[in-house]
Amino acid sequence: MPVKTTHRSRPPTDGDRTHLLTHLATAIRSLGGAPFVALDGTAHPVLYVRHQGRTIPVVLIQGITGGWRFLWGRTGWADSSQVEAVAAHLAGADQRNLVTDRRPALRKVA
C-alpha cells in the first residue's frame, strides 16, 4: 500500500536524529543527569542516560500515526516535542512512575 508523506512527516536524517537526541541530552545534563550520545556511521544515534540505577537507551522513532517519539526502557515514550518533560523524567527530577500512573486506567478497561 503506498504511503503519502508530507515534508513534516519525513523520516529524520541521522543529522536530525542527532540534533534531537543532543538537545534532549543537553536538557538532561542541565538537570544534573549524565547522558551521552553514541554515534555510529552505520546505525542510528542512541542516547544513553543513567536512570534509577541503570543505563537506559533512548532512541527516536516515527509513530504509526505520524509524528516522532522518544522511546526508552520497556515502557517509556513521549512525543519529540516534549523534550523538557522527558529530560525531567530521565534526570530524576520527575519522580512519577509511568507504569504505576497508567494502572488505574488499565484496570478500568479490564
C-alpha positions in Angstrom: 0.0 0.0 0.0 1.5 3.3 -1.0 2.1 5.8 1.8 1.9 9.5 1.1 4.3 11.5 3.3 4.5 15.2 3.7 7.6 17.3 4.5 6.6 17.4 8.2 6.4 13.6 8.5 9.5 12.8 6.6 11.9 10.5 8.4 14.6 12.4 10.2 18.0 12.1 8.8 20.9 10.9 11.0 21.7 14.6 11.5 18.1 15.4 12.6 18.1 12.4 15.0 21.4 13.5 16.4 20.2 17.1 16.8 17.0 16.0 18.7 18.9 13.5 20.9 21.7 16.0 21.6 19.0 18.6 22.5 17.5 16.1 24.9 21.0 15.2 26.3 21.6 19.0 27.0 18.3 19.3 28.8 19.1 16.2 30.9 22.6 17.5 31.7 21.1 20.8 32.8 19.0 18.9 35.4 22.0 17.1 36.8 21.8 13.9 34.7 24.8 12.3 32.9 23.7 11.4 29.4 25.9 10.6 26.4 25.1 10.2 22.7 26.6 7.2 20.9 27.2 7.8 17.2 28.0 5.1 14.6 28.4 5.5 10.9 26.2 2.5 10.1 23.4 2.9 12.7 21.1 5.5 14.2 22.4 7.6 17.1 21.4 6.4 20.6 21.3 8.5 23.7 22.2 6.7 26.9 21.3 8.1 30.4 21.6 6.7 33.9 18.1 6.4 35.3 17.1 4.7 38.6 20.5 3.0 38.9 20.6 1.6 35.3 21.7 2.8 31.9 18.7 3.4 29.7 18.9 3.8 25.9 16.8 6.5 24.3 16.0 6.4 20.6 13.9 8.4 18.2 11.2 6.6 16.2 8.3 7.5 13.9 4.9 6.7 15.3 2.4 4.7 13.3 0.1 7.6 13.1 2.9 10.0 12.2 5.0 12.3 14.4 8.2 11.5 16.2 8.7 9.9 19.6 11.4 9.4 22.1 11.4 5.8 23.2 13.3 4.5 26.3 13.3 1.5 28.6 10.4 -1.0 28.5 7.5 1.4 28.8 8.8 4.9 28.3 7.8 7.1 25.4 6.9 10.7 24.7 6.4 13.0 21.7 9.6 14.5 20.5 8.2 18.0 21.2 8.2 17.2 25.0 12.0 17.5 25.5 11.8 19.2 28.9 9.3 16.7 30.3 11.3 13.7 29.1 14.5 15.3 30.4 12.9 15.9 33.8 11.8 12.3 34.0 15.1 10.8 32.9 17.2 13.1 35.1 15.1 12.0 38.1 13.6 15.5 38.6 10.2 14.0 37.9 9.7 11.1 40.4 6.5 9.8 38.8 6.3 6.1 37.9 4.8 6.0 34.4 3.7 2.4 34.8 2.0 3.0 38.1 0.3 6.1 36.7 -1.2 4.0 33.9 -2.5 1.1 36.1 -5.8 2.8 37.3 -6.8 3.5 33.7 -5.9 -0.1 32.6 -7.9 -1.6 35.5 -11.0 0.4 34.3 -10.6 -1.2 30.8 -10.2 -4.7 32.2 
